[in-house]
Amino acid sequence: MNLDPRTQKTLRYVPAARSLILGPTHYAVARISDPASSFALLLTDDILQHIVSMTNLHGRRSIAEWRDMDTEELQAYVGLLILVGVYRSKNESTLSLWSEKLGRSIFRATMSHKRFHQISRTLRFDDKLSRPRRRDDKLAAFRKVLDMWTHRLPMLFSPFSDVCVDEQLVPFRGRCSFKQYMPKKPAKYGIKIWANCDVKSSSAWRLQVYTGQAAGSGPEVNQGMRVVLEMTEGLQGHIITCDNVFTSFALAEELLRRKLALVGTIRPNKPELPPILLQARARAILSSTFAFPKTHTLVSYIPRRGRNVLLLSTKHRSPDVSDEMKRKPVIIKDYNRCKGGVDNLDKVVATGGEQIAGHLPSSTTWLTFLITTPTSCGHQWSHPGSSRNHTGGKRWEKCWRPHTSRREGCSSAAATMVSDLQGAAAGPSLISERKS
């Protein structure tokens, strides 16, 4: 194989022209002004009404004195979950959160502790009695709501030039037929989600829950290639960054045919790799060796003795090395810059009150931030809704405030809060009369 691009005719990657407006779409910009309107775009009236219908159906079947929930109460319930994340209390007992002495008055003002647990027990996303005819779908219990939500993500945000495809592990140790064990992840057990995220904003563009092998089938062949192609379907002119779980020569060639470039680490057992890149024992530390097939660039970098880092790129076509002390190839620097898109989304989701539901509040708040903030690019960790942002709870007030104004039967500080909200809803005259 010729290792010098100057002595061989090669194909250079040229980004395809894109007609889409990058970042928040016109559809989203025209409809979002605050977290509440962003919330309404992702958790639509159709989704809310479906959840309310299924929850009431299950509540009537399982609880003798069930009181039907409405969409306003559901929004209040989700608002409390968001506040749990804002206050960094996701592992705190609900008895503590609702405590008269040690808890927060907003929880007692919104709904009783008994009602919160009642909704938590009965919350459903489908009719359980209809599942037998959908037994082949492991996600039958929440397939409809998941599809309704994920299908809206591309409508609201168009990724910039760099996107990252990676896997997430949503921590979960309960009973689940497709629960995964991933020893290298902090949580180790949970539900695996394939994610395609914009690198600049860490906004999720496409998500897919992994439900394991189909019944009666063997291990999936070329799973990494299949996942990347599905997660990037509809994109054009973008640069895909992924790790060695996904990267292969066949994937790189197929992405080029779709007018997409690939940058990723690659495993040393790939038969297409030239032997010179695998011979690292006699090479100097911080040295780089390049190979240039017709449409790819391969690099082998030795960061320390006994370590060989291999990358494949269809974006880069020259043996450029940085001037820094470690003399890293530009391919590696680009990979390091883009590989954390999904990991940063994990950090955002981890602040949510419920891990599996954390994608929703973090996505809606982040989308609002992108639209309403002029300098909206880059990994802004302390974005609105983050528990490090002291105004996070205030930003989501519209979720729980309408239901709180209807609250009855609470005491002390919670009662004062409810009284203030009821007075505000009734008009200025009642507020002034109560204060006098």
C-alpha positions as CSV (number, residue, x, y, z in Angstrom):
1,M,0.0,0.0,0.0
2,N,1.3,3.4,-0.9
3,L,1.8,5.5,2.3
4,D,2.4,8.8,0.6
5,P,-0.6,10.7,-0.7
6,R,1.5,12.8,-3.0
7,T,2.5,9.8,-5.2
8,Q,-1.0,8.3,-5.5
9,K,-4.2,9.7,-6.9
10,T,-6.7,9.9,-4.0
11,L,-10.2,11.0,-3.5
12,R,-10.7,14.0,-1.2
13,Y,-13.8,14.4,0.9
14,V,-15.9,17.5,-0.2
15,P,-18.8,18.3,2.1
16,A,-22.2,18.2,0.3
17,A,-24.2,21.4,0.1
18,R,-26.9,21.6,2.7
19,S,-30.2,23.5,2.3
20,L,-31.2,23.2,6.0
21,I,-30.8,26.0,8.5
22,L,-28.3,24.8,11.1
23,G,-29.3,24.9,14.8
24,P,-32.9,25.4,16.0
25,T,-35.3,25.1,13.1
26,H,-37.7,27.9,12.1
27,Y,-40.5,25.7,13.4
28,A,-38.9,25.7,16.9
29,V,-37.9,29.3,16.9
30,A,-41.3,30.5,16.0
31,R,-42.9,28.6,18.9
32,I,-40.4,28.8,21.8
33,S,-40.0,31.7,24.1
34,D,-39.4,30.0,27.5
35,P,-39.0,26.5,29.0
36,A,-42.8,26.1,29.2
37,S,-43.3,26.6,25.5
38,S,-40.3,24.4,24.8
39,F,-41.8,21.7,27.1
40,A,-45.0,21.9,25.0
41,L,-43.1,21.3,21.8
42,L,-41.5,18.1,23.0
43,L,-44.2,16.9,25.4
44,T,-47.1,17.7,23.1
45,D,-50.8,17.8,24.0
46,D,-51.3,14.5,22.1
47,I,-48.6,12.8,24.3
48,L,-49.9,14.3,27.5
49,Q,-53.4,13.2,26.7
50,H,-52.3,9.7,25.8
51,I,-50.4,9.3,29.1
52,V,-53.4,10.7,31.1
53,S,-55.8,8.3,29.4
54,M,-53.6,5.2,30.0
55,T,-52.9,6.2,33.6
56,N,-56.5,6.8,34.4
57,L,-57.4,3.5,32.8
58,H,-54.9,1.6,35.0
59,G,-55.8,3.7,38.0
60,R,-59.5,2.7,37.8
61,R,-58.5,-0.9,37.5
62,S,-56.0,-1.0,40.4
63,I,-57.1,1.6,43.0
64,A,-60.6,1.5,44.5
65,E,-60.9,5.2,45.1
66,W,-58.9,6.5,42.2
67,R,-59.4,10.1,41.3
68,D,-58.8,10.8,37.6
69,M,-55.7,12.8,36.7
70,D,-55.8,15.6,34.1
71,T,-53.1,17.0,31.9
72,E,-52.5,19.9,34.3
73,E,-51.8,17.5,37.2
74,L,-49.5,15.4,34.9
75,Q,-47.5,18.5,34.1
76,A,-47.3,19.3,37.8
77,Y,-46.0,15.8,38.5
78,V,-43.3,16.1,35.8
79,G,-42.5,19.5,37.1
80,L,-41.8,18.0,40.6
81,L,-39.4,15.4,39.0
82,I,-37.6,18.3,37.3
83,L,-37.3,20.1,40.7
84,V,-35.8,16.9,42.2
85,G,-33.0,17.2,39.7
86,V,-32.6,21.0,40.2
87,Y,-32.2,20.4,43.9
88,R,-29.9,17.4,43.4
89,S,-32.3,15.2,45.4
90,K,-32.8,12.3,43.1
91,N,-31.6,9.8,45.7
92,E,-33.4,11.5,48.6
93,S,-36.4,10.0,50.2
94,T,-39.7,11.4,49.2
95,L,-40.6,11.5,52.8
96,S,-37.8,13.9,53.3
97,L,-38.8,16.1,50.3
98,W,-42.4,16.4,51.7
99,S,-41.3,16.7,55.3
100,E,-42.9,19.7,57.2
101,K,-39.6,20.5,58.9
102,L,-36.8,19.5,56.5
103,G,-38.6,19.3,53.1
104,R,-39.3,22.0,50.5
105,S,-42.7,23.7,50.7
106,I,-43.2,23.6,46.9
107,F,-43.6,19.8,47.0
108,R,-46.3,20.0,49.6
109,A,-47.9,23.0,47.9
110,T,-48.2,21.2,44.6
111,M,-49.6,17.8,45.7
112,S,-49.8,15.6,48.7
113,H,-47.1,12.9,49.3
114,K,-49.9,10.2,49.0
115,R,-51.0,11.6,45.6
116,F,-47.5,11.7,44.3
117,H,-46.9,8.1,45.1
118,Q,-50.3,7.2,43.8
119,I,-49.4,8.7,40.4
120,S,-46.0,7.1,40.5
121,R,-47.6,3.7,41.0
122,T,-50.2,4.0,38.3
123,L,-48.3,6.0,35.6
124,R,-48.7,4.1,32.3
125,F,-48.0,4.7,28.6
126,D,-50.2,1.9,27.1
127,D,-53.1,-0.4,27.8
128,K,-51.6,-3.4,29.5
129,L,-54.4,-5.7,28.4
130,S,-53.5,-5.0,24.7
131,R,-49.8,-6.1,25.1
132,P,-50.3,-9.8,24.2
133,R,-50.9,-8.9,20.5
134,R,-47.7,-6.9,20.6
135,R,-45.6,-9.5,22.4
136,D,-42.8,-9.3,19.8
137,D,-42.1,-5.7,20.7
138,K,-40.0,-5.5,23.9
139,L,-40.8,-1.8,24.1
140,A,-44.5,-2.3,23.8
141,A,-45.1,-0.8,27.3
142,F,-44.0,2.7,26.1
143,R,-43.4,2.4,22.3
144,K,-46.1,4.8,21.3
145,V,-45.0,7.6,23.6
146,L,-41.3,7.0,22.7
147,D,-42.0,7.2,19.0
148,M,-44.2,10.3,19.3
149,W,-41.4,12.0,21.2
150,T,-38.3,11.0,19.3
151,H,-39.9,11.7,15.9
152,R,-40.1,15.4,17.0
153,L,-36.4,15.8,17.7
154,P,-35.3,16.3,14.0
155,M,-38.2,18.8,13.6
156,L,-36.8,21.1,16.3
157,F,-33.0,21.1,15.7
158,S,-30.7,20.6,12.6
159,P,-27.2,19.5,13.7
160,F,-24.1,21.5,12.7
161,S,-21.3,20.0,10.6
162,D,-20.0,17.6,13.4
163,V,-22.2,14.9,15.0
164,C,-21.3,12.1,17.4
165,V,-22.8,8.7,17.4
166,D,-22.3,6.7,20.7
167,E,-24.0,4.6,23.2
168,Q,-25.6,5.8,26.5
169,L,-26.4,3.6,29.5
170,V,-29.4,4.9,31.5
171,P,-28.8,3.5,35.0
172,F,-31.5,0.9,35.9
173,R,-31.4,-2.2,38.1
174,G,-35.0,-3.2,38.1
175,R,-36.7,-6.0,36.1
176,C,-36.2,-5.6,32.4
177,S,-35.7,-8.2,29.6
178,F,-33.2,-6.0,27.7
179,K,-31.2,-4.6,30.6
180,Q,-27.5,-4.4,29.7
181,Y,-24.4,-5.0,31.7
182,M,-21.5,-2.6,30.7
183,P,-18.6,-2.9,33.1
184,K,-16.8,0.2,31.8
185,K,-19.7,2.5,32.5
186,P,-20.1,4.1,35.9
187,A,-23.6,2.6,36.5
188,K,-22.7,-0.8,35.0
189,Y,-26.3,-1.9,34.7
190,G,-29.1,-0.1,32.8
191,I,-30.9,0.4,29.5
192,K,-28.6,1.1,26.5
193,I,-29.6,3.9,24.1
194,W,-27.9,4.6,20.7
195,A,-27.7,8.4,20.4
196,N,-26.8,10.8,17.6
197,C,-25.9,14.2,19.1
198,D,-24.8,17.5,17.7
199,V,-21.2,18.2,18.9
200,K,-21.6,21.9,19.4
201,S,-24.7,21.9,21.5
202,S,-24.9,18.2,22.6
203,S,-28.5,18.3,21.5
204,A,-30.0,14.9,20.8
205,W,-31.0,14.5,17.1
206,R,-31.9,10.8,17.1
207,L,-32.3,8.2,19.9
208,Q,-32.9,4.5,19.6
209,V,-33.3,2.1,22.6
210,Y,-31.4,-1.2,22.2
211,T,-33.7,-4.1,23.2
212,G,-31.1,-6.9,22.7
213,Q,-31.1,-9.9,20.3
214,A,-34.3,-11.0,18.7
215,A,-35.7,-14.2,20.1
216,G,-34.2,-17.3,18.5
217,S,-31.5,-15.3,16.6
218,G,-27.8,-15.3,17.1
219,P,-25.5,-12.3,17.6
220,E,-26.0,-9.5,15.1
221,V,-23.4,-9.2,12.4
222,N,-22.1,-5.6,11.7
223,Q,-24.2,-4.1,14.4
224,G,-22.0,-1.0,14.6
225,M,-22.4,-0.3,10.9
226,R,-26.1,-0.8,11.1
227,V,-26.5,1.5,14.0
228,V,-24.5,4.4,12.5
229,L,-26.3,4.2,9.2
230,E,-29.7,4.2,10.9
231,M,-28.8,7.0,13.3
232,T,-27.4,9.3,10.5
233,E,-30.2,8.6,8.0
234,G,-31.4,11.9,6.5
235,L,-28.1,13.8,7.1
236,Q,-25.8,15.0,4.3
237,G,-22.5,16.9,4.4
238,H,-21.9,16.1,8.0
239,I,-18.8,14.6,9.7
240,I,-19.6,11.5,11.9
241,T,-17.4,10.8,14.9
242,C,-17.7,7.5,16.6
243,D,-15.4,5.0,18.6
244,N,-14.1,1.6,17.6
245,V,-17.4,-0.1,18.5
246,F,-18.7,1.3,15.2
247,T,-15.8,2.2,13.0
248,S,-15.0,0.0,10.0
249,F,-13.8,0.4,6.4
250,A,-17.2,-0.8,5.1
251,L,-18.9,1.9,7.2
252,A,-16.6,4.6,5.9
253,E,-17.2,3.7,2.3
254,E,-21.0,3.6,2.7
255,L,-21.0,6.9,4.5
256,L,-19.0,8.5,1.6
257,R,-21.6,7.2,-0.8
258,R,-24.2,9.1,1.4
259,K,-22.0,12.2,1.3
260,L,-20.9,11.9,4.9
261,A,-17.4,11.7,6.3
262,L,-16.2,9.5,9.2
263,V,-13.6,10.1,11.9
264,G,-13.1,7.3,14.5
265,T,-10.9,5.0,16.4
266,I,-10.5,1.6,14.9
267,R,-9.7,-1.8,16.4
268,P,-6.4,-3.4,15.4
269,N,-8.0,-6.7,14.4
270,K,-9.4,-5.2,11.2
271,P,-8.0,-7.1,8.2
272,E,-7.8,-4.0,6.1
273,L,-5.1,-2.4,8.3
274,P,-1.6,-2.4,6.8
275,P,1.0,-4.3,8.9
276,I,3.2,-1.2,9.2
277,L,0.6,0.5,11.4
278,L,0.4,-2.4,13.8
279,Q,4.2,-2.7,14.3
280,A,4.5,-0.3,17.3
281,R,7.2,-2.0,19.4
282,A,10.3,-0.5,17.8
283,R,8.8,3.0,17.2
284,A,9.6,6.1,19.1
285,I,7.2,7.6,21.6
286,L,5.0,10.4,20.2
287,S,5.7,9.2,16.7
288,S,2.9,8.9,14.0
289,T,2.7,6.7,10.9
290,F,0.2,7.5,8.2
291,A,-1.3,5.4,5.4
292,F,-3.4,6.7,2.5
293,P,-5.8,4.3,0.7
294,K,-7.8,5.8,-2.1
295,T,-10.6,7.3,0.0
296,H,-9.3,6.9,3.6
297,T,-6.6,8.1,5.9
298,L,-5.2,5.9,8.6
299,V,-2.9,6.9,11.4
300,S,-1.0,5.1,14.1
301,Y,0.1,7.2,17.1
302,I,2.3,6.1,20.0
303,P,1.5,8.2,23.0
304,R,3.5,6.0,25.4
305,R,5.4,2.7,25.4
306,G,3.2,-0.2,24.6
307,R,0.2,1.9,23.5
308,N,-0.8,2.2,19.8
309,V,-3.8,4.5,19.0
310,L,-5.3,3.7,15.6
311,L,-7.8,6.1,13.8
312,L,-9.5,6.1,10.4
313,S,-10.7,9.2,8.7
314,T,-12.3,10.1,5.4
315,K,-12.2,13.8,6.2
316,H,-8.5,14.3,6.4
317,R,-6.1,13.7,3.5
318,S,-2.7,14.9,4.7
319,P,-0.2,13.8,7.4
320,D,-0.6,16.9,9.6
321,V,0.7,16.8,13.1
322,S,0.2,19.5,15.8
323,D,3.1,21.7,17.1
324,E,2.3,20.9,20.7
325,M,4.6,18.9,23.0
326,K,2.8,15.6,22.4
327,R,2.8,16.1,18.6
328,K,-0.6,14.6,18.1
329,P,-1.9,14.1,14.6
330,V,-4.7,16.5,13.6
331,I,-7.0,13.5,13.1
332,I,-6.7,12.7,16.8
333,K,-7.2,16.3,17.9
334,D,-10.4,16.5,15.8
335,Y,-11.6,13.2,17.2
336,N,-11.0,14.3,20.8
337,R,-12.9,17.6,20.1
338,C,-16.0,15.8,18.8
339,K,-16.1,12.4,20.7
340,G,-17.8,13.9,23.8
341,G,-21.1,14.9,22.3
342,V,-23.1,12.0,23.8
343,D,-21.1,12.0,27.0
344,N,-22.0,15.7,27.6
345,L,-25.6,14.8,27.0
346,D,-25.2,12.1,29.7
347,K,-24.1,14.8,32.2
348,V,-27.1,16.9,31.3
349,V,-29.5,14.0,31.7
350,A,-27.9,12.9,35.0
351,T,-29.3,16.1,36.6
352,G,-32.9,15.0,36.0
353,G,-35.1,13.8,38.8
354,E,-35.7,10.4,37.0
355,Q,-32.9,8.9,34.9
356,I,-35.0,7.5,32.1
357,A,-37.2,10.6,32.0
358,G,-34.3,13.0,32.3
359,H,-33.8,13.4,28.6
360,L,-37.1,15.3,28.3
361,P,-36.5,18.2,30.8
362,S,-32.8,18.5,29.8
363,S,-33.6,18.6,26.1
364,T,-36.4,21.1,26.4
365,T,-34.4,23.5,28.6
366,W,-31.3,23.2,26.4
367,L,-33.4,23.8,23.3
368,T,-34.8,27.0,24.9
369,F,-31.3,28.1,25.8
370,L,-30.1,27.6,22.2
371,I,-32.9,29.7,20.8
372,T,-32.9,32.5,23.4
373,T,-29.1,32.9,23.9
374,P,-27.0,34.6,21.1
375,T,-23.8,32.7,22.0
376,S,-25.4,29.3,22.1
377,C,-22.6,27.1,20.8
378,G,-20.1,25.0,22.8
379,H,-20.4,22.8,25.8
380,Q,-22.2,25.1,28.2
381,W,-22.4,22.9,31.3
382,S,-24.3,25.4,33.6
383,H,-27.2,25.9,31.2
384,P,-30.7,26.7,32.3
385,G,-32.3,23.7,34.1
386,S,-28.9,22.5,35.3
387,S,-28.8,21.9,39.1
388,R,-25.8,24.3,39.1
389,N,-28.1,27.1,37.9
390,H,-29.8,28.6,41.0
391,T,-32.8,29.8,38.9
392,G,-33.4,26.3,37.4
393,G,-36.6,25.7,39.5
394,K,-38.0,29.2,38.7
395,R,-37.6,28.5,34.9
396,W,-39.9,25.5,35.2
397,E,-42.5,27.2,37.4
398,K,-45.2,27.1,34.7
399,C,-45.2,23.3,34.9
400,W,-46.5,23.1,38.4
401,R,-47.9,26.6,39.1
402,P,-51.4,26.1,37.5
403,H,-52.0,22.9,39.5
404,T,-50.6,24.4,42.7
405,S,-53.2,27.2,42.5
406,R,-55.9,24.5,42.8
407,R,-54.3,22.9,45.9
408,E,-56.3,22.3,49.0
409,G,-55.6,20.8,52.4
410,C,-51.9,21.6,53.0
411,S,-50.4,23.4,55.9
412,S,-47.9,26.0,57.1
413,A,-45.5,27.4,54.5
414,A,-47.1,25.3,51.8
415,A,-50.5,26.7,52.6
416,T,-49.1,30.3,52.4
417,M,-47.6,29.5,49.0
418,V,-50.9,28.1,47.7
419,S,-52.8,31.1,49.2
420,D,-50.5,33.5,47.4
421,L,-51.0,31.7,44.0
422,Q,-54.7,31.5,44.4
423,G,-54.8,35.2,45.2
424,A,-52.7,36.0,42.2
425,A,-55.0,33.9,40.0
426,A,-58.1,35.7,41.3
427,G,-56.7,39.2,40.6
428,P,-54.9,42.2,42.2
429,S,-57.8,43.2,44.5
430,L,-57.8,39.9,46.3
431,I,-54.1,40.0,46.8
432,S,-54.1,43.5,48.3
433,E,-57.1,42.6,50.5
434,R,-55.4,39.5,51.9
435,K,-52.2,41.4,52.6
436,S,-54.0,44.3,54.4
